[in-house]
Amino acid sequence: MKQSKKSFRHESLQDAETIQALLKSIARGFARGELVFSDDEDEIIMQPEGLMNLKVTSNQEENRHRVNIRITWQTEHNNKKKNKSLVIK
């Protein structure tokens, strides 16, 4: 059975102190094994587990500075799919 795609997106202006607090909340979520993202419109709950892929990029172009942090992982359910044998007759 295919799992439906779920997503959450939030964009807002924040000061450095608030962003630091949000990053700490994400770190605590990883520590307890559950990340909850929500705002007035939506919510998503994720359970990070196993090895995770971390990608950090940064760049500066004139007066625009950017830092991207991407963390991805696959759930055990998805890994089971990949381990199935293919038989063609």
Residue pairs with C-beta under 8 A, 6 or more apart in sequence:
3 77
3 78
6 44
7 44
8 37
8 38
8 42
8 43
8 44
10 37
10 39
14 22
26 35
29 35
29 36
29 48
30 48
33 47
33 48
33 49
34 45
34 46
34 47
35 45
35 46
35 47
35 48
36 43
36 44
36 45
36 46
37 43
37 44
37 45
37 46
38 44
47 75
48 71
48 73
49 73
49 75
49 76
50 73
50 74
50 76
51 73
52 71
52 72
52 73
53 70
53 71
53 72
53 73
54 69
54 70
54 71
55 68
55 69
55 70
55 71
55 72
56 67
56 68
56 69
56 70
57 66
57 67
57 68
58 65
58 66
58 67
58 68
59 65
59 66
60 66
